[in-house]
Amino acid sequence: MTAIDPRPLVGEPVSLDLLNTRWDEEGVRHDLLSDVEGLAVWLAANGLDGRFAADATTLRHTLTARDALRALVDRPGDPAATARVDTVLGHGRIRATLTADGPGERPEFADPAWGPAWTAARDHLDLLRTAPDRIRACAHEACVLHFFDTSRNGTRRWCSMAVCGNRAKASRHYARTKEA
């Protein structure tokens, strides 16, 4: 049985969900991928647990992808960051298939331990293709989480209105009452 996912923000596209395996809570940094058990939780949360093993090699490759994606979202367009993601993508490919349901695609990996890393990097390409301006970091200065803004008008600012949005409102309220 897989442990419960302790992260404050889940359900984002797999590439951003991988970034969100690191988070701060009351000034303490947490990292879900500090061990193989945490990798198992992340794989299960993204429906990858039936396809890929939670082992030390897969963890190492997944951390490589997380670091590459972090560099890319921190420095979009940076050639070094782009090359790091491209290196991860080099460990897999899409194979065109024909099934009873029609044309399809299937990812292939020379080493299946690269599967989760490649899947996250490939997902990021899809987000960049779809709406690169909707890939966002939470606007709260103490938050390190990322999200894909699916709001109708594209103005979401917080990873969670209940957590970071509320912190910002409370902070503004405190500043106003302090001035008065």
N, CA, C and O atoms as a DFTB+ gen file, in Angstrom:
720 C
 N C O
     1  1       0.837      -1.190       0.000
     2  2       0.000       0.000       0.000
     3  2       0.880       1.251       0.000
     4  3       1.875       1.317       0.722
     5  1       0.509       2.234      -0.810
     6  2       1.282       3.469      -0.932
     7  2       0.870       4.443       0.167
     8  3      -0.309       4.538       0.511
     9  1       1.834       5.156       0.710
    10  2       1.568       6.142       1.760
    11  2       0.741       7.298       1.201
    12  3       0.650       7.478      -0.013
    13  1       0.153       8.063       2.081
    14  2      -0.660       9.228       1.708
    15  2       0.256      10.351       1.229
    16  3       1.324      10.579       1.797
    17  1      -0.168      11.037       0.193
    18  2       0.598      12.148      -0.375
    19  2       0.478      13.359       0.560
    20  3      -0.621      13.880       0.748
    21  1       1.585      13.809       1.144
    22  2       1.536      14.909       2.117
    23  2       1.590      16.312       1.512
    24  3       1.520      17.298       2.246
    25  1       1.710      16.416       0.207
    26  2       1.947      17.716      -0.416
    27  2       0.721      18.619      -0.352
    28  3      -0.410      18.134      -0.401
    29  1       0.937      19.924      -0.243
    30  2      -0.193      20.854      -0.163
    31  2      -0.891      21.096      -1.500
    32  3      -2.040      21.537      -1.513
    33  1      -0.231      20.819      -2.621
    34  2      -0.830      21.038      -3.934
    35  2      -0.575      19.812      -4.792
    36  3       0.569      19.470      -5.087
    37  1      -1.663      19.154      -5.188
    38  2      -1.576      17.984      -6.062
    39  2      -2.561      18.171      -7.205
    40  3      -3.399      19.072      -7.176
    41  1      -2.453      17.322      -8.199
    42  2      -3.406      17.376      -9.298
    43  2      -3.002      18.276     -10.447
    44  3      -3.775      18.447     -11.390
    45  1      -1.828      18.848     -10.396
    46  2      -1.332      19.656     -11.502
    47  2      -0.828      18.720     -12.596
    48  3      -0.625      17.534     -12.336
    49  1      -0.620      19.225     -13.820
    50  2      -0.017      18.376     -14.849
    51  2       1.285      17.765     -14.330
    52  3       1.962      18.362     -13.493
    53  1       1.631      16.582     -14.822
    54  2       2.721      15.790     -14.253
    55  2       4.049      16.551     -14.165
    56  3       4.802      16.348     -13.212
    57  1       4.349      17.413     -15.126
    58  2       5.618      18.147     -15.060
    59  2       5.632      19.124     -13.890
    60  3       6.637      19.239     -13.189
    61  1       4.526      19.825     -13.676
    62  2       4.457      20.763     -12.550
    63  2       4.291      20.015     -11.238
    64  3       4.782      20.458     -10.199
    65  1       3.600      18.881     -11.282
    66  2       3.466      18.061     -10.083
    67  2       4.838      17.560      -9.633
    68  3       5.094      17.431      -8.436
    69  1       5.712      17.280     -10.589
    70  2       7.074      16.877     -10.233
    71  2       7.801      18.037      -9.551
    72  3       8.494      17.825      -8.556
    73  1       7.656      19.247     -10.063
    74  2       8.264      20.409      -9.399
    75  2       7.720      20.575      -7.978
    76  3       8.442      20.980      -7.067
    77  1       6.449      20.258      -7.808
    78  2       5.788      20.453      -6.515
    79  2       6.073      19.341      -5.513
    80  3       5.404      19.243      -4.485
    81  1       7.075      18.496      -5.813
    82  2       7.503      17.503      -4.832
    83  2       8.433      18.133      -3.798
    84  3       8.851      17.474      -2.845
    85  1       8.752      19.402      -3.992
    86  2       9.460      20.217      -2.983
    87  2       8.518      21.335      -2.591
    88  3       7.928      21.986      -3.453
    89  1       8.375      21.560      -1.297
    90  2       7.515      22.639      -0.835
    91  2       7.978      23.108       0.539
    92  3       8.692      22.406       1.255
    93  1       7.546      24.314       0.880
    94  2       7.835      24.887       2.202
    95  2       6.549      24.893       3.003
    96  3       5.472      25.188       2.483
    97  1       6.681      24.564       4.268
    98  2       5.534      24.606       5.165
    99  2       5.992      25.209       6.484
   100  3       6.793      24.619       7.209
   101  1       5.473      26.384       6.779
   102  2       5.832      27.116       7.988
   103  2       7.349      27.242       8.131
   104  3       7.911      27.024       9.205
   105  1       7.997      27.601       7.016
   106  2       9.433      27.843       7.027
   107  2      10.301      26.594       6.950
   108  3      11.527      26.695       6.993
   109  1       9.691      25.421       6.837
   110  2      10.448      24.173       6.763
   111  2      10.338      23.616       5.346
   112  3       9.236      23.475       4.817
   113  1      11.480      23.300       4.732
   114  2      11.514      22.740       3.379
   115  2      11.253      21.238       3.456
   116  3      11.862      20.533       4.261
   117  1      10.349      20.761       2.618
   118  2      10.027      19.334       2.515
   119  2      10.364      18.859       1.109
   120  3      10.314      19.636       0.155
   121  1      10.704      17.586       0.983
   122  2      11.012      16.990      -0.314
   123  2      10.445      15.578      -0.339
   124  3      10.966      14.674       0.314
   125  1       9.377      15.404      -1.095
   126  2       8.759      14.089      -1.215
   127  2       9.724      13.076      -1.814
   128  3       9.660      11.891      -1.484
   129  1      10.618      13.526      -2.692
   130  2      11.523      12.611      -3.383
   131  2      12.859      12.447      -2.660
   132  3      13.901      12.305      -3.300
   133  1      12.826      12.465      -1.358
   134  2      14.051      12.246      -0.589
   135  2      14.376      10.762      -0.471
   136  3      15.468      10.391      -0.040
   137  1      13.408       9.901      -0.860
   138  2      13.648       8.458      -0.807
   139  2      12.710       7.735      -1.778
   140  3      11.821       8.342      -2.375
   141  1      12.929       6.446      -1.919
   142  2      12.160       5.626      -2.855
   143  2      10.680       5.556      -2.454
   144  3       9.808       5.469      -3.318
   145  1      10.399       5.594      -1.159
   146  2       9.001       5.560      -0.710
   147  2       8.254       6.802      -1.192
   148  3       7.093       6.714      -1.592
   149  1       8.911       7.949      -1.154
   150  2       8.304       9.176      -1.668
   151  2       8.085       9.101      -3.168
   152  3       7.075       9.590      -3.674
   153  1       9.034       8.486      -3.889
   154  2       8.866       8.283      -5.323
   155  2       7.629       7.428      -5.582
   156  3       6.870       7.708      -6.509
   157  1       7.420       6.399      -4.781
   158  2       6.242       5.537      -4.943
   159  2       4.958       6.341      -4.773
   160  3       3.989       6.122      -5.501
   161  1       4.943       7.263      -3.825
   162  2       3.774       8.129      -3.614
   163  2       3.547       8.996      -4.851
   164  3       2.417       9.124      -5.324
   165  1       4.619       9.591      -5.372
   166  2       4.490      10.466      -6.545
   167  2       4.049       9.684      -7.776
   168  3       3.190      10.143      -8.529
   169  1       4.631       8.507      -7.984
   170  2       4.233       7.682      -9.120
   171  2       2.746       7.340      -9.036
   172  3       2.034       7.425     -10.036
   173  1       2.275       6.953      -7.850
   174  2       0.864       6.600      -7.661
   175  2      -0.033       7.812      -7.901
   176  3      -1.090       7.690      -8.520
   177  1       0.383       8.972      -7.418
   178  2      -0.424      10.192      -7.571
   179  2      -0.605      10.568      -9.039
   180  3      -1.571      11.244      -9.394
   181  1       0.314      10.136      -9.885
   182  2       0.262      10.483     -11.304
   183  2      -0.090       9.306     -12.203
   184  3       0.049       9.389     -13.423
   185  1      -0.544       8.216     -11.604
   186  2      -0.953       7.052     -12.376
   187  2       0.190       6.356     -13.085
   188  3      -0.026       5.671     -14.085
   189  1       1.397       6.521     -12.584
   190  2       2.575       5.926     -13.214
   191  2       3.076       4.690     -12.470
   192  3       4.018       4.037     -12.920
   193  1       2.459       4.368     -11.348
   194  2       2.947       3.275     -10.512
   195  2       2.789       1.902     -11.156
   196  3       3.549       0.991     -10.827
   197  1       1.854       1.726     -12.038
   198  2       1.696       0.444     -12.710
   199  2       2.677       0.252     -13.851
   200  3       2.882      -0.871     -14.312
   201  1       3.286       1.337     -14.312
   202  2       4.184       1.285     -15.469
   203  2       5.662       1.331     -15.099
   204  3       6.504       0.808     -15.829
   205  1       5.976       1.953     -13.970
   206  2       7.379       2.162     -13.629
   207  2       7.651       1.766     -12.181
   208  3       6.787       1.892     -11.313
   209  1       8.861       1.286     -11.942
   210  2       9.263       0.842     -10.608
   211  2       9.720       2.024      -9.760
   212  3      10.326       2.972     -10.259
   213  1       9.421       1.947      -8.487
   214  2       9.942       2.928      -7.529
   215  2      11.222       2.337      -6.961
   216  3      11.202       1.615      -5.964
   217  1      12.333       2.654      -7.612
   218  2      13.629       2.149      -7.160
   219  2      14.648       3.283      -7.195
   220  3      14.336       4.396      -7.621
   221  1      15.858       2.996      -6.748
   222  2      16.891       4.032      -6.627
   223  2      17.266       4.638      -7.975
   224  3      17.498       5.844      -8.062
   225  1      17.330       3.830      -9.022
   226  2      17.709       4.342     -10.342
   227  2      16.622       5.267     -10.890
   228  3      16.917       6.346     -11.403
   229  1      15.371       4.839     -10.779
   230  2      14.258       5.674     -11.238
   231  2      14.210       6.977     -10.443
   232  3      13.947       8.039     -11.008
   233  1      14.459       6.902      -9.152
   234  2      14.488       8.103      -8.319
   235  2      15.577       9.055      -8.804
   236  3      15.334      10.255      -8.934
   237  1      16.756       8.544      -9.069
   238  2      17.867       9.384      -9.525
   239  2      17.510      10.088     -10.843
   240  3      17.757      11.285     -10.993
   241  1      16.938       9.357     -11.781
   242  2      16.561       9.942     -13.070
   243  2      15.420      10.953     -12.906
   244  3      15.400      11.985     -13.577
   245  1      14.488      10.657     -12.028
   246  2      13.362      11.568     -11.792
   247  2      13.858      12.871     -11.169
   248  3      13.363      13.946     -11.507
   249  1      14.818      12.784     -10.274
   250  2      15.416      13.993      -9.691
   251  2      16.157      14.806     -10.742
   252  3      16.146      16.036     -10.699
   253  1      16.800      14.128     -11.686
   254  2      17.467      14.821     -12.791
   255  2      16.451      15.629     -13.586
   256  3      16.696      16.783     -13.935
   257  1      15.310      15.011     -13.866
   258  2      14.250      15.708     -14.613
   259  2      13.691      16.872     -13.799
   260  3      13.435      17.945     -14.347
   261  1      13.500      16.669     -12.500
   262  2      12.965      17.755     -11.667
   263  2      13.907      18.952     -11.681
   264  3      13.463      20.092     -11.815
   265  1      15.197      18.699     -11.544
   266  2      16.171      19.791     -11.559
   267  2      16.189      20.497     -12.915
   268  3      16.293      21.722     -12.980
   269  1      16.089      19.723     -13.992
   270  2      16.077      20.309     -15.337
   271  2      14.834      21.160     -15.549
   272  3      14.918      22.264     -16.086
   273  1      13.682      20.650     -15.129
   274  2      12.435      21.415     -15.275
   275  2      12.450      22.669     -14.400
   276  3      11.964      23.722     -14.812
   277  1      13.003      22.556     -13.204
   278  2      13.108      23.722     -12.306
   279  2      13.945      24.800     -12.977
   280  3      13.569      25.972     -12.967
   281  1      15.068      24.419     -13.556
   282  2      15.923      25.397     -14.241
   283  2      15.171      26.053     -15.392
   284  3      15.311      27.254     -15.622
   285  1      14.379      25.274     -16.111
   286  2      13.651      25.815     -17.257
   287  2      12.540      26.772     -16.839
   288  3      12.357      27.807     -17.480
   289  1      11.789      26.453     -15.774
   290  2      10.726      27.377     -15.358
   291  2      11.304      28.613     -14.685
   292  3      10.695      29.682     -14.720
   293  1      12.476      28.475     -14.075
   294  2      13.126      29.637     -13.464
   295  2      13.753      30.547     -14.515
   296  3      13.811      31.764     -14.338
   297  1      14.231      29.940     -15.630
   298  2      14.901      30.696     -16.687
   299  2      14.381      30.249     -18.054
   300  3      15.112      29.610     -18.811
   301  1      13.124      30.579     -18.381
   302  2      12.570      30.138     -19.680
   303  2      13.438      30.626     -20.838
   304  3      13.860      31.782     -20.879
   305  1      13.688      29.731     -21.760
   306  2      14.472      30.098     -22.937
   307  2      15.972      30.030     -22.743
   308  3      16.721      30.158     -23.711
   309  1      16.431      29.830     -21.511
   310  2      17.863      29.738     -21.249
   311  2      18.418      28.506     -21.965
   312  3      17.919      27.402     -21.751
   313  1      19.439      28.670     -22.809
   314  2      19.962      27.533     -23.575
   315  2      20.436      26.365     -22.697
   316  3      20.220      25.206     -23.049
   317  1      21.069      26.656     -21.575
   318  2      21.549      25.573     -20.702
   319  2      20.377      24.808     -20.092
   320  3      20.402      23.579     -20.023
   321  1      19.358      25.531     -19.654
   322  2      18.181      24.882     -19.072
   323  2      17.447      24.064     -20.132
   324  3      16.989      22.953     -19.863
   325  1      17.340      24.614     -21.322
   326  2      16.691      23.910     -22.430
   327  2      17.455      22.628     -22.756
   328  3      16.843      21.587     -22.996
   329  1      18.773      22.695     -22.767
   330  2      19.600      21.522     -23.067
   331  2      19.420      20.436     -22.009
   332  3      19.430      19.250     -22.338
   333  1      19.256      20.824     -20.750
   334  2      19.070      19.833     -19.677
   335  2      17.759      19.075     -19.870
   336  3      17.716      17.858     -19.694
   337  1      16.688      19.788     -20.232
   338  2      15.401      19.121     -20.476
   339  2      15.515      18.253     -21.722
   340  3      14.992      17.139     -21.754
   341  1      16.188      18.753     -22.734
   342  2      16.365      17.984     -23.964
   343  2      17.140      16.691     -23.711
   344  3      16.862      15.668     -24.336
   345  1      18.097      16.735     -22.810
   346  2      18.855      15.534     -22.448
   347  2      17.930      14.485     -21.835
   348  3      18.032      13.302     -22.163
   349  1      17.030      14.907     -20.950
   350  2      16.052      13.983     -20.360
   351  2      15.174      13.397     -21.467
   352  3      14.910      12.195     -21.488
   353  1      14.726      14.251     -22.381
   354  2      13.865      13.786     -23.477
   355  2      14.580      12.792     -24.389
   356  3      13.931      11.976     -25.044
   357  1      15.891      12.851     -24.436
   358  2      16.673      11.935     -25.255
   359  2      16.614      10.489     -24.779
   360  3      17.071       9.591     -25.488
   361  1      16.065      10.249     -23.602
   362  2      15.993       8.891     -23.052
   363  2      14.699       8.168     -23.399
   364  3      14.450       7.069     -22.902
   365  1      13.880       8.771     -24.242
   366  2      12.635       8.119     -24.651
   367  2      12.206       8.626     -26.010
   368  3      12.796       9.551     -26.568
   369  1      11.168       7.999     -26.527
   370  2      10.642       8.445     -27.809
   371  2       9.192       8.000     -27.921
   372  3       8.732       7.144     -27.166
   373  1       8.491       8.584     -28.856
   374  2       7.107       8.196     -29.149
   375  2       7.122       7.271     -30.355
   376  3       7.705       7.583     -31.393
   377  1       6.483       6.150     -30.198
   378  2       6.343       5.198     -31.311
   379  2       4.907       5.263     -31.808
   380  3       3.965       5.073     -31.038
   381  1       4.746       5.529     -33.090
   382  2       3.419       5.531     -33.690
   383  2       2.913       4.092     -33.754
   384  3       3.668       3.178     -34.083
   385  1       1.644       3.897     -33.441
   386  2       1.048       2.562     -33.454
   387  2      -0.292       2.599     -34.170
   388  3      -0.903       3.654     -34.338
   389  1      -0.723       1.437     -34.580
   390  2      -2.066       1.287     -35.125
   391  2      -2.748       0.222     -34.291
   392  3      -2.282      -0.915     -34.219
   393  1      -3.841       0.587     -33.669
   394  2      -4.573      -0.327     -32.803
   395  2      -5.954      -0.568     -33.388
   396  3      -6.315       0.021     -34.407
   397  1      -6.721      -1.429     -32.747
   398  2      -8.095      -1.689     -33.174
   399  2      -8.928      -0.407     -33.124
   400  3      -9.907      -0.271     -33.858
   401  1      -8.539       0.534     -32.257
   402  2      -9.254       1.807     -32.135
   403  2      -8.746       2.858     -33.108
   404  3      -9.309       3.950     -33.183
   405  1      -7.697       2.548     -33.851
   406  2      -7.155       3.499     -34.818
   407  2      -5.731       3.890     -34.487
   408  3      -5.054       3.206     -33.720
   409  1      -5.269       5.009     -35.073
   410  2      -3.898       5.456     -34.841
   411  2      -3.664       5.808     -33.372
   412  3      -4.551       6.316     -32.685
   413  1      -2.452       5.526     -32.918
   414  2      -2.106       5.838     -31.537
   415  2      -0.624       6.095     -31.400
   416  3       0.128       6.069     -32.375
   417  1      -0.229       6.340     -30.191
   418  2       1.177       6.561     -29.872
   419  2       1.505       5.821     -28.595
   420  3       0.658       5.659     -27.716
   421  1       2.754       5.371     -28.503
   422  2       3.202       4.681     -27.299
   423  2       4.619       5.132     -26.985
   424  3       5.486       5.083     -27.858
   425  1       4.873       5.572     -25.757
   426  2       6.247       5.940     -25.411
   427  2       7.116       4.689     -25.288
   428  3       6.655       3.638     -24.844
   429  1       8.368       4.822     -25.686
   430  2       9.335       3.740     -25.558
   431  2      10.595       4.282     -24.890
   432  3      10.979       5.437     -25.080
   433  1      11.228       3.409     -24.100
   434  2      12.439       3.795     -23.368
   435  2      13.455       2.684     -23.480
   436  3      13.120       1.515     -23.291
   437  1      14.693       3.033     -23.785
   438  2      15.768       2.039     -23.773
   439  2      15.952       1.531     -22.344
   440  3      16.230       0.351     -22.129
   441  1      15.795       2.428     -21.374
   442  2      15.883       2.086     -19.954
   443  2      14.603       2.584     -19.289
   444  3      14.421       3.794     -19.158
   445  1      13.705       1.683     -18.863
   446  2      12.430       2.097     -18.273
   447  2      12.576       2.977     -17.026
   448  3      11.629       3.658     -16.633
   449  1      13.753       2.962     -16.407
   450  2      13.971       3.815     -15.229
   451  2      13.893       5.299     -15.600
   452  3      13.709       6.143     -14.724
   453  1      14.030       5.620     -16.883
   454  2      13.895       7.007     -17.346
   455  2      12.435       7.364     -17.621
   456  3      12.133       8.528     -17.885
   457  1      11.534       6.402     -17.567
   458  2      10.135       6.630     -17.934
   459  2       9.454       7.786     -17.221
   460  3       8.914       8.666     -17.890
   461  1       9.454       7.824     -15.893
   462  2       8.790       8.936     -15.213
   463  2       9.429      10.296     -15.521
   464  3       8.724      11.290     -15.688
   465  1      10.749      10.335     -15.595
   466  2      11.458      11.583     -15.906
   467  2      11.080      12.066     -17.301
   468  3      10.752      13.237     -17.495
   469  1      11.128      11.161     -18.264
   470  2      10.791      11.494     -19.643
   471  2       9.325      11.919     -19.741
   472  3       9.009      12.882     -20.440
   473  1       8.438      11.219     -19.055
   474  2       7.011      11.539     -19.087
   475  2       6.769      12.962     -18.587
   476  3       5.970      13.695     -19.170
   477  1       7.447      13.354     -17.521
   478  2       7.297      14.714     -16.987
   479  2       7.841      15.745     -17.974
   480  3       7.212      16.777     -18.205
   481  1       9.009      15.466     -18.555
   482  2       9.592      16.406     -19.522
   483  2       8.711      16.521     -20.764
   484  3       8.517      17.617     -21.290
   485  1       8.188      15.410     -21.224
   486  2       7.293      15.422     -22.394
   487  2       6.015      16.205     -22.088
   488  3       5.520      16.948     -22.936
   489  1       5.485      16.038     -20.881
   490  2       4.300      16.789     -20.478
   491  2       4.583      18.290     -20.502
   492  3       3.728      19.085     -20.894
   493  1       5.777      18.665     -20.085
   494  2       6.121      20.094     -20.086
   495  2       6.125      20.650     -21.506
   496  3       5.714      21.789     -21.729
   497  1       6.587      19.851     -22.464
   498  2       6.518      20.275     -23.863
   499  2       5.077      20.534     -24.280
   500  3       4.791      21.509     -24.976
   501  1       4.168      19.654     -23.851
   502  2       2.755      19.829     -24.177
   503  2       2.205      21.122     -23.574
   504  3       1.430      21.826     -24.222
   505  1       2.601      21.440     -22.329
   506  2       2.152      22.690     -21.700
   507  2       2.710      23.894     -22.458
   508  3       2.003      24.878     -22.673
   509  1       3.975      23.814     -22.859
   510  2       4.589      24.913     -23.615
   511  2       3.901      25.089     -24.965
   512  3       3.743      26.210     -25.449
   513  1       3.500      23.986     -25.560
   514  2       2.810      24.029     -26.848
   515  2       1.403      24.607     -26.683
   516  3       0.938      25.365     -27.534
   517  1       0.735      24.253     -25.602
   518  2      -0.656      24.649     -25.362
   519  2      -0.783      26.109     -24.923
   520  3      -1.475      26.897     -25.567
   521  1      -0.116      26.462     -23.828
   522  2      -0.260      27.810     -23.256
   523  2       0.914      28.107     -22.329
   524  3       0.770      28.008     -21.111
   525  1       2.064      28.467     -22.876
   526  2       3.243      28.698     -22.030
   527  2       3.039      29.811     -21.007
   528  3       3.654      29.792     -19.941
   529  1       2.190      30.769     -21.321
   530  2       1.947      31.875     -20.395
   531  2       1.098      31.458     -19.200
   532  3       0.940      32.233     -18.257
   533  1       0.554      30.249     -19.224
   534  2      -0.279      29.769     -18.116
   535  2       0.508      28.906     -17.126
   536  3      -0.054      28.442     -16.134
   537  1       1.799      28.688     -17.384
   538  2       2.666      27.990     -16.436
   539  2       3.128      29.042     -15.443
   540  3       3.839      29.978     -15.811
   541  1       2.734      28.897     -14.200
   542  2       2.986      29.963     -13.219
   543  2       3.597      29.450     -11.929
   544  3       3.369      28.315     -11.511
   545  1       4.380      30.321     -11.313
   546  2       4.836      30.114      -9.942
   547  2       3.851      30.852      -9.043
   548  3       3.332      31.902      -9.421
   549  1       3.596      30.316      -7.874
   550  2       2.713      30.982      -6.921
   551  2       3.262      32.375      -6.624
   552  3       4.472      32.556      -6.493
   553  1       2.377      33.346      -6.520
   554  2       2.783      34.739      -6.302
   555  2       3.213      35.021      -4.863
   556  3       3.792      36.074      -4.594
   557  1       2.943      34.108      -3.941
   558  2       3.360      34.338      -2.550
   559  2       4.872      34.170      -2.449
   560  3       5.427      33.170      -2.904
   561  1       5.534      35.164      -1.846
   562  2       7.004      35.182      -1.826
   563  2       7.619      34.000      -1.078
   564  3       8.772      33.652      -1.332
   565  1       6.886      33.383      -0.174
   566  2       7.432      32.255       0.588
   567  2       7.048      30.898      -0.009
   568  3       7.363      29.860       0.572
   569  1       6.378      30.896      -1.147
   570  2       5.902      29.650      -1.743
   571  2       6.764      29.286      -2.952
   572  3       7.163      30.158      -3.724
   573  1       7.046      27.999      -3.108
   574  2       7.864      27.519      -4.220
   575  2       7.067      26.647      -5.192
   576  3       7.648      26.012      -6.072
   577  1       5.739      26.614      -5.038
   578  2       4.903      25.739      -5.858
   579  2       4.560      26.367      -7.209
   580  3       4.586      27.587      -7.375
   581  1       4.240      25.497      -8.167
   582  2       3.877      25.909      -9.526
   583  2       2.524      25.333      -9.894
   584  3       2.105      24.311      -9.349
   585  1       1.847      25.988     -10.816
   586  2       0.545      25.507     -11.270
   587  2       0.340      25.899     -12.719
   588  3       1.026      26.770     -13.256
   589  1      -0.629      25.227     -13.340
   590  2      -1.043      25.559     -14.693
   591  2      -2.376      26.267     -14.555
   592  3      -3.364      25.672     -14.125
   593  1      -2.399      27.544     -14.924
   594  2      -3.590      28.370     -14.736
   595  2      -4.672      27.972     -15.737
   596  3      -4.552      28.209     -16.939
   597  1      -5.722      27.364     -15.210
   598  2      -6.854      26.961     -16.056
   599  2      -8.059      27.874     -15.842
   600  3      -9.157      27.581     -16.313
   601  1      -7.849      28.982     -15.128
   602  2      -8.970      29.899     -14.910
   603  2      -9.402      30.504     -16.242
   604  3      -8.597      30.639     -17.164
   605  1     -10.650      30.858     -16.333
   606  2     -11.209      31.358     -17.593
   607  2     -10.439      32.575     -18.118
   608  3     -10.104      32.642     -19.300
   609  1     -10.163      33.533     -17.231
   610  2      -9.509      34.763     -17.685
   611  2      -7.982      34.748     -17.506
   612  3      -7.307      35.724     -17.833
   613  1      -7.446      33.641     -16.989
   614  2      -5.992      33.509     -16.886
   615  2      -5.343      34.426     -15.870
   616  3      -4.228      34.898     -16.088
   617  1      -6.025      34.688     -14.759
   618  2      -5.481      35.609     -13.765
   619  2      -5.189      34.955     -12.412
   620  3      -4.993      35.653     -11.417
   621  1      -5.159      33.634     -12.370
   622  2      -4.848      32.957     -11.106
   623  2      -3.443      33.353     -10.670
   624  3      -2.516      33.381     -11.479
   625  1      -3.295      33.658      -9.381
   626  2      -2.000      34.103      -8.857
   627  2      -1.425      33.160      -7.806
   628  3      -0.214      33.139      -7.586
   629  1      -2.278      32.390      -7.165
   630  2      -1.868      31.600      -6.007
   631  2      -1.973      30.104      -6.303
   632  3      -2.829      29.663      -7.069
   633  1      -1.084      29.340      -5.677
   634  2      -1.190      27.883      -5.800
   635  2      -2.510      27.436      -5.185
   636  3      -3.160      26.513      -5.676
   637  1      -2.889      28.101      -4.110
   638  2      -4.141      27.802      -3.423
   639  2      -4.671      29.091      -2.800
   640  3      -3.970      29.759      -2.040
   641  1      -5.891      29.426      -3.124
   642  2      -6.492      30.615      -2.519
   643  2      -6.643      30.416      -1.019
   644  3      -6.525      31.365      -0.243
   645  1      -6.906      29.173      -0.614
   646  2      -7.110      28.883       0.808
   647  2      -5.827      29.033       1.625
   648  3      -5.883      29.354       2.812
   649  1      -4.675      28.803       1.000
   650  2      -3.419      28.878       1.741
   651  2      -2.688      30.178       1.405
   652  3      -2.699      31.116       2.201
   653  1      -2.065      30.238       0.253
   654  2      -1.244      31.408      -0.091
   655  2      -2.072      32.657      -0.361
   656  3      -1.667      33.753       0.027
   657  1      -3.206      32.522      -1.008
   658  2      -4.069      33.675      -1.238
   659  2      -4.546      34.268       0.076
   660  3      -4.593      35.487       0.236
   661  1      -4.897      33.408       1.005
   662  2      -5.344      33.865       2.313
   663  2      -4.204      34.514       3.092
   664  3      -4.415      35.511       3.783
   665  1      -2.998      33.956       2.985
   666  2      -1.830      34.558       3.642
   667  2      -1.607      35.980       3.132
   668  3      -1.329      36.889       3.914
   669  1      -1.728      36.164       1.824
   670  2      -1.509      37.483       1.233
   671  2      -2.576      38.465       1.698
   672  3      -2.269      39.613       2.018
   673  1      -3.835      38.015       1.737
   674  2      -4.912      38.899       2.211
   675  2      -4.697      39.269       3.672
   676  3      -4.872      40.427       4.052
   677  1      -4.321      38.294       4.493
   678  2      -4.079      38.559       5.912
   679  2      -2.914      39.525       6.084
   680  3      -2.951      40.401       6.949
   681  1      -1.896      39.368       5.273
   682  2      -0.732      40.239       5.330
   683  2      -1.101      41.680       4.979
   684  3      -0.678      42.620       5.652
   685  1      -1.898      41.842       3.913
   686  2      -2.347      43.193       3.524
   687  2      -3.222      43.805       4.623
   688  3      -3.097      44.989       4.935
   689  1      -4.094      43.002       5.197
   690  2      -4.960      43.489       6.269
   691  2      -4.118      43.942       7.477
   692  3      -4.372      44.998       8.057
   693  1      -3.132      43.145       7.839
   694  2      -2.271      43.495       8.951
   695  2      -1.529      44.801       8.682
   696  3      -1.411      45.644       9.572
   697  1      -1.028      44.971       7.453
   698  2      -0.306      46.193       7.101
   699  2      -1.228      47.415       7.182
   700  3      -0.821      48.478       7.651
   701  1      -2.482      47.253       6.716
   702  2      -3.441      48.378       6.790
   703  2      -3.764      48.742       8.230
   704  3      -3.807      49.922       8.578
   705  1      -3.990      47.735       9.070
   706  2      -4.355      48.034      10.477
   707  2      -3.160      48.577      11.245
   708  3      -3.343      49.335      12.197
   709  1      -1.950      48.213      10.863
   710  2      -0.753      48.705      11.523
   711  2      -0.560      50.194      11.191
   712  3      -0.148      50.977      12.047
   713  1      -0.863      50.575       9.939
   714  2      -0.738      51.975       9.532
   715  2      -1.765      52.868      10.237
   716  3      -1.490      54.036      10.511
   717  1      -2.918      52.328      10.524
   718  2      -4.010      53.129      11.108
   719  2      -3.853      53.428      12.561
   720  3      -4.707      54.090      13.151
